[in-house]
Amino acid sequence: MVSGLINENPIIYPKKERRLRTDTSITDELTPEPIDQLEIFDILSSSNIKDPEHPNTLEDLRVVTEDSVEVDDENSYVRVTFTPTVEHCSMATVIGLCVRVKLLRSLPSRYKIDIRVAPGSHATEDALNKQLNDKERVAAALENPNLVEMVDECLPSEE
């Protein structure tokens, strides 16, 4: 993790009670099941993505919440809006990259993934949003061994 913490004492929130799925209909095994907001949040929260500066998860810090996830399954579109713990968080790009990588690894390739910083939550919000959603910049970031190492440290190994 990083030395010289930006936010030395972040607020740790209790985990919210999970909404239960209400649709228990069974379809044939050839029909793909729709992906919804709860499923995307489950992917992000159950994977225990760690904050780059702290041993806490993004869910613990409410950087990512169920309400911050939008899904349009019909159009294969997912948007996750995250809220850094401080408005000058230097790790916001890494956090966004971790969320993007987790979703890229978990969702079918037909999905367009849009990662955003919550409006008004970061000093360089527009630049971050542009950077996190530019295919070439993301590809270049994922070729940088130091950045990949940071992302891998935040994402628990898949077993």
C-alpha positions as CSV (number, residue, x, y, z in Angstrom):
1,M,0.0,0.0,0.0
2,V,0.9,3.7,-0.1
3,S,3.0,5.6,2.5
4,G,2.0,9.1,3.5
5,L,-1.7,8.6,3.5
6,I,-4.0,11.2,1.9
7,N,-6.9,10.3,4.2
8,E,-5.3,8.9,7.4
9,N,-8.6,8.3,9.2
10,P,-11.4,7.4,6.8
11,I,-14.9,6.7,8.0
12,I,-15.6,3.0,8.1
13,Y,-19.3,2.3,7.5
14,P,-21.2,-0.8,8.6
15,K,-22.3,-3.0,5.8
16,K,-25.9,-2.4,4.7
17,E,-28.3,-5.2,4.7
18,R,-28.5,-6.8,1.3
19,R,-31.6,-6.6,-0.8
20,L,-32.8,-10.0,-1.8
21,R,-33.6,-11.0,-5.4
22,T,-37.3,-11.1,-6.0
23,D,-37.3,-12.8,-9.4
24,T,-37.0,-16.5,-8.9
25,S,-38.4,-17.5,-12.3
26,I,-36.5,-20.3,-14.0
27,T,-35.7,-20.0,-17.7
28,D,-34.2,-22.6,-19.9
29,E,-30.5,-22.9,-19.7
30,L,-29.9,-21.5,-23.2
31,T,-31.5,-18.1,-22.3
32,P,-29.0,-15.7,-20.8
33,E,-30.2,-14.3,-17.4
34,P,-30.5,-10.5,-17.4
35,I,-27.9,-8.7,-15.3
36,D,-29.2,-6.1,-12.9
37,Q,-28.0,-3.5,-10.5
38,L,-27.9,-5.9,-7.5
39,E,-25.8,-8.4,-9.5
40,I,-23.2,-5.7,-10.5
41,F,-23.0,-4.5,-6.9
42,D,-22.6,-8.1,-5.7
43,I,-19.7,-8.5,-8.1
44,L,-18.0,-5.4,-6.8
45,S,-18.8,-5.9,-3.1
46,S,-18.3,-9.7,-2.8
47,S,-14.9,-9.4,-4.5
48,N,-13.7,-7.2,-1.6
49,I,-11.9,-4.6,-3.7
50,K,-9.5,-2.9,-1.3
51,D,-8.9,0.8,-1.2
52,P,-5.3,1.5,-2.4
53,E,-4.4,3.3,0.8
54,H,-6.2,1.3,3.4
55,P,-7.0,-2.3,4.3
56,N,-10.7,-1.5,3.9
57,T,-12.9,-2.4,1.0
58,L,-14.6,0.1,-1.3
59,E,-17.9,-1.0,0.2
60,D,-16.6,-0.4,3.8
61,L,-15.7,3.2,2.8
62,R,-18.9,3.7,0.8
63,V,-16.7,4.6,-2.2
64,V,-19.1,2.2,-4.1
65,T,-22.7,1.6,-3.1
66,E,-25.6,-0.3,-4.6
67,D,-27.2,3.1,-5.5
68,S,-24.1,4.1,-7.4
69,V,-24.6,1.3,-10.0
70,E,-26.8,1.7,-13.1
71,V,-27.5,-1.1,-15.5
72,D,-29.3,-1.2,-18.9
73,D,-29.1,-4.9,-19.7
74,E,-31.1,-4.5,-22.9
75,N,-28.5,-2.2,-24.3
76,S,-25.5,-4.0,-22.5
77,Y,-24.5,-0.9,-20.5
78,V,-23.2,-0.6,-17.0
79,R,-22.3,2.6,-15.2
80,V,-20.6,2.7,-11.8
81,T,-20.3,6.1,-10.1
82,F,-17.8,6.0,-7.2
83,T,-17.1,8.6,-4.5
84,P,-13.5,9.0,-3.3
85,T,-13.2,9.5,0.4
86,V,-11.6,13.0,-0.1
87,E,-11.9,15.4,-3.0
88,H,-8.2,15.5,-3.7
89,C,-7.7,11.7,-3.6
90,S,-4.6,10.9,-5.6
91,M,-5.8,7.2,-5.8
92,A,-9.1,8.0,-7.6
93,T,-7.7,6.8,-10.9
94,V,-6.5,3.5,-9.4
95,I,-9.8,3.0,-7.7
96,G,-11.7,3.6,-11.0
97,L,-9.3,1.3,-12.8
98,C,-9.8,-1.5,-10.2
99,V,-13.6,-1.2,-10.6
100,R,-13.2,-1.3,-14.4
101,V,-10.9,-4.3,-14.4
102,K,-13.1,-6.3,-12.0
103,L,-16.1,-5.7,-14.3
104,L,-14.1,-6.5,-17.4
105,R,-13.1,-9.8,-15.9
106,S,-16.6,-10.6,-14.6
107,L,-19.0,-9.5,-17.3
108,P,-19.6,-10.8,-20.9
109,S,-17.7,-8.7,-23.4
110,R,-20.9,-7.3,-24.9
111,Y,-21.2,-4.8,-22.0
112,K,-20.0,-1.2,-22.3
113,I,-18.6,-0.2,-18.9
114,D,-18.7,3.4,-17.9
115,I,-16.9,4.4,-14.7
116,R,-17.5,7.9,-13.3
117,V,-16.5,9.9,-10.3
118,A,-19.6,11.2,-8.4
119,P,-20.3,14.8,-9.4
120,G,-18.6,17.3,-7.0
121,S,-16.7,14.6,-5.2
122,H,-13.2,15.2,-6.7
123,A,-11.2,18.3,-7.6
124,T,-10.3,16.9,-11.1
125,E,-13.6,15.1,-11.8
126,D,-13.8,15.9,-15.5
127,A,-10.2,14.8,-16.2
128,L,-10.7,11.6,-14.2
129,N,-13.9,10.7,-16.0
130,K,-12.3,11.2,-19.4
131,Q,-9.2,9.2,-18.4
132,L,-11.2,6.3,-16.9
133,N,-13.4,5.9,-20.0
134,D,-10.8,6.4,-22.8
135,K,-10.0,2.9,-24.2
136,E,-6.4,3.9,-25.2
137,R,-5.6,5.4,-21.8
138,V,-7.0,2.4,-20.0
139,A,-5.1,0.0,-22.3
140,A,-1.9,2.0,-21.7
141,A,-2.4,2.0,-17.9
142,L,-2.9,-1.7,-18.0
143,E,0.5,-2.1,-19.7
144,N,2.2,-0.2,-16.9
145,P,3.7,-2.8,-14.6
146,N,3.5,-0.5,-11.5
147,L,-0.2,0.3,-12.1
148,V,-1.0,-3.4,-12.8
149,E,0.7,-4.3,-9.5
150,M,-1.4,-1.7,-7.6
151,V,-4.6,-3.0,-9.2
152,D,-3.7,-6.6,-8.5
153,E,-3.0,-5.6,-4.8
154,C,-6.5,-4.1,-4.6
155,L,-8.3,-7.0,-6.3
156,P,-8.2,-10.2,-4.3
157,S,-6.9,-13.2,-6.2
158,E,-9.7,-15.2,-7.9
159,E,-9.8,-18.7,-6.6
